[in-house]
């Protein structure tokens, strides 16, 4: 097993399938967290905790697991302090407040008062806004199909291709994010700057829930805001300054080394 400390809060672990077989485990068992992996994860927690100076009394350790094409398992362990937890909950609270403002009874009544096609368009607009807000904080609901007007369907299924846009306050955060997700099936990626913010737009092609989960969790942990299949990305593409026009994830990950 290879353990690489990426920074003060993140460790990357890579375990070959052959190593797992030697200790009586399979990659599938590790990914699913089977009962017979308890001792393995206990040892991993101990080693990762030592690398990150982890205090279980005041901090939280989050892990994401993914099986690679060669059968090896990659695990990212991220230590979250009280400050990290506060930032994450502040984003969730802000999103919840936005949803409450979007779904006022007055707004609902406006939709009910409309007729014909206008009613469907108005309802779709509200649901899309709420869905985008939820996606910005985590977006783990993979089975729900967004309600769209059949004559203006532009929403792509999350289980095939999705365009993610992450906002960063600085380049260092963008590099860290790219380092974490560089092995995910990103088919295109571009880096833009608009005003004083950096925007990384990346297309993820995957039907695997674990991969989509890894992408979204990394977005929540490392970026200021994450949107999925949103019109905001089109605005940035049109008005932002293109800093890295192709393979931005690869270039940013290289810069992080």
C-alpha positions in Angstrom: 0.0 0.0 0.0 1.3 3.4 -1.0 0.3 6.3 1.2 1.0 9.9 0.0 0.4 12.9 2.2 -0.9 15.6 -0.2 -1.2 18.4 2.3 -2.0 18.9 6.0 -5.5 17.6 5.7 -5.5 15.1 2.8 -3.9 11.7 2.3 -4.1 9.5 -0.8 -3.8 5.7 -0.4 -3.3 3.3 -3.3 -3.7 -0.5 -2.7 -3.0 -3.0 -5.4 -5.5 -5.8 -5.9 -2.7 -8.4 -5.3 -1.9 -6.8 -1.9 -5.6 -7.2 -0.9 -5.7 -10.8 -2.0 -2.7 -11.5 0.1 -4.6 -10.5 3.2 -7.8 -12.3 2.2 -9.7 -9.3 0.8 -11.0 -8.3 -2.6 -11.3 -4.8 -4.1 -15.1 -5.2 -4.1 -15.1 -5.9 -0.4 -13.1 -2.8 0.4 -15.3 -0.6 -1.8 -18.5 -1.9 -0.2 -17.1 -1.8 3.3 -17.8 -5.5 3.9 -17.7 -6.9 7.5 -14.3 -8.6 6.9 -12.7 -5.3 6.1 -13.1 -3.9 9.7 -9.5 -4.7 10.8 -8.1 -3.4 7.5 -9.8 0.0 7.9 -8.9 0.1 11.5 -5.2 -0.2 10.6 -5.6 2.3 7.7 -7.3 4.8 10.0 -4.4 4.4 12.4 -1.7 5.0 9.7 -3.6 7.9 8.0 -4.4 9.4 11.4 -0.7 9.5 12.2 0.1 11.1 8.9 -2.4 13.9 9.5 -2.0 14.3 13.2 -5.7 13.4 13.5 -7.4 14.0 16.8 -10.6 11.8 17.0 -11.9 13.8 19.9 -12.2 17.1 18.0 -11.9 16.2 14.3 -13.7 14.1 11.7 -12.0 11.8 9.1 -13.9 11.5 5.8 -12.9 8.8 3.3 -13.8 8.2 -0.3 -13.1 4.9 -2.0 -12.9 4.1 -5.7 -11.8 1.0 -7.7 -9.5 1.7 -10.6 -9.4 0.1 -14.0 -6.6 -2.3 -13.0 -8.5 -3.5 -9.9 -6.5 -1.4 -7.4 -8.3 0.7 -4.8 -7.7 4.4 -4.3 -8.8 6.0 -1.1 -8.7 9.7 -0.2 -8.8 10.5 3.5 -9.6 14.1 4.5 -9.4 15.5 8.0 -12.0 18.0 8.8 -11.6 20.4 11.7 -14.3 22.4 13.4 -13.5 25.3 11.1 -14.0 23.0 8.0 -17.3 21.7 9.5 -18.5 25.2 10.1 -17.7 26.2 6.5 -19.6 23.2 5.1 -22.6 23.8 7.3 -22.6 27.5 6.4 -22.9 26.5 2.7 -25.7 24.1 3.5 -27.5 26.7 5.6 -27.2 29.3 2.9 -28.6 26.9 0.3 -31.5 26.0 2.6 -32.3 29.7 3.0 -32.2 30.1 -0.8 -34.6 27.2 -1.2 -37.0 28.7 1.4 -37.0 32.1 -0.5 -37.6 30.3 -3.8 -40.5 28.2 -2.5 -42.6 30.9 -0.8 -46.3 30.4 -0.8 -46.7 33.5 -2.9 -44.5 31.9 -5.6 -46.4 28.7 -5.4 -49.7 30.6 -5.8 -48.3 32.4 -8.9 -47.6 29.0 -10.4 -51.1 27.8 -9.5 -52.7 30.9 -11.1 -51.0 30.3 -14.5 -52.7 28.2 -17.1 -51.7 25.8 -19.9 -48.0 25.7 -21.0 -47.1 28.7 -18.8 -47.9 26.7 -15.7 -45.5 23.9 -16.6 -42.7 26.4 -17.6 -43.1 28.2 -14.2 -43.1 25.0 -12.2 -40.0 23.7 -14.1 -38.2 27.0 -13.4 -38.7 26.7 -9.7 -37.8 23.0 -9.5 -34.7 23.6 -11.6 -33.6 26.5 -9.3 -34.1 24.3 -6.2 -32.3 21.4 -7.8 -29.3 23.6 -8.8 -29.1 24.9 -5.2 -29.0 21.4 -3.8 -26.4 20.3 -6.3 -24.2 23.2 -5.2 -23.9 21.8 -1.7 -23.7 18.1 -2.5 -26.0 16.8 -5.2 -26.0 13.1 -4.2 -29.6 12.4 -5.4 -28.7 10.4 -8.6 -32.1 8.7 -9.3 -34.3 11.8 -9.4 -35.0 13.0 -12.9 -35.4 16.8 -13.0 -38.8 18.1 -14.3 -38.4 19.8 -17.6 -40.6 21.3 -20.3 -40.7 18.7 -23.1 -40.2 21.4 -25.7 -37.1 22.8 -24.1 -35.3 19.8 -22.6 -31.6 20.7 -22.0 -30.9 18.8 -18.7 -28.5 15.9 -19.3 -28.7 12.8 -17.1 -26.2 12.8 -14.3 -25.5 9.1 -14.8 -24.0 9.8 -18.3 -22.3 13.1 -18.8 -22.4 16.1 -16.5 -20.7 19.4 -16.7 -19.4 20.6 -13.3 -18.2 24.1 -12.5 -16.2 24.7 -9.3 -15.5 28.2 -8.0 -12.2 28.9 -6.2 -10.8 31.9 -4.4 -7.3 31.1 -5.5 -5.2 28.9 -7.7 -3.9 26.8 -4.8 -7.4 25.5 -4.0 -7.9 24.7 -7.7 -4.7 22.7 -7.7 -5.6 20.7 -4.6 -9.0 19.9 -6.1 -7.4 18.8 -9.4 -5.0 16.6 -7.6 -7.8 14.8 -5.8 -10.0 14.1 -8.9 -7.3 13.7 -11.5 -8.0 9.9 -11.8 -11.7 10.3 -12.3 -13.1 9.9 -15.9 -12.9 13.6 -16.8 -13.4 14.0 -20.6 -12.8 17.7 -20.8 -11.7 20.5 -18.5 -11.0 24.2 -18.7 -9.9 26.9 -16.3 -11.2 30.4 -16.4 -10.8 33.6 -14.4 -13.7 36.1 -14.0 -13.1 39.2 -11.9 -11.1 37.9 -8.9 -12.4 34.3 -8.9 -11.2 31.1 -10.7 -13.6 28.7 -12.3 -12.8 25.1 -13.2 -15.3 23.6 -15.7 -15.0 19.8 -16.1 -17.1 17.2 -17.9 -17.5 13.9 -16.0 -18.5 10.8 -18.0 -19.6 8.0 -15.7 -22.5 5.9 -14.7 -20.9 4.8 -11.4 -22.4 6.3 -8.3 -19.1 6.0 -6.4 -17.3 8.1 -9.0 -20.0 10.7 -9.1 -20.0 10.8 -5.3 -16.2 11.3 -5.3 -16.5 14.2 -7.7 -19.2 15.9 -5.7 -17.6 15.4 -2.4 -14.3 16.9 -3.7 -16.3 19.8 -5.0 -17.9 20.4 -1.6 -14.6 20.0 0.3 -12.3 22.1 -1.9 -14.3 24.7 -3.8 -16.3 27.7 -2.7 -19.3 26.6 -4.8 -20.1 23.8 -7.2 -22.8 23.7 -9.9 -23.9 21.0 -12.2 -25.2 21.5 -15.7 -26.0 25.1 -14.8 -26.4 28.2 -17.1 -23.7 29.9 -14.9 -21.1 27.8 -16.7 -22.1 29.1 -20.1 -21.7 32.7 -18.7 -18.2 32.0 -17.5 -17.2 30.3 -20.8 -18.4 33.4 -22.7 -17.2 36.2 -20.4 -14.3 34.7 -18.4 -10.6 34.8 -19.3 -9.5 31.3 -20.5 -6.3 30.5 -18.5 -6.1 26.8 -19.4 -8.1 25.9 -22.5 -7.6 22.1 -22.6 -6.9 19.4 -20.0 -7.0 21.9 -17.1 -7.3 19.1 -14.5 -4.0 17.5 -15.8 -2.1 20.7 -15.8 -3.3 21.9 -12.4 -2.6 18.5 -10.8 1.0 18.7 -12.2 1.4 22.1 -10.7 0.3 20.7 -7.3 3.2 18.3 -7.2 
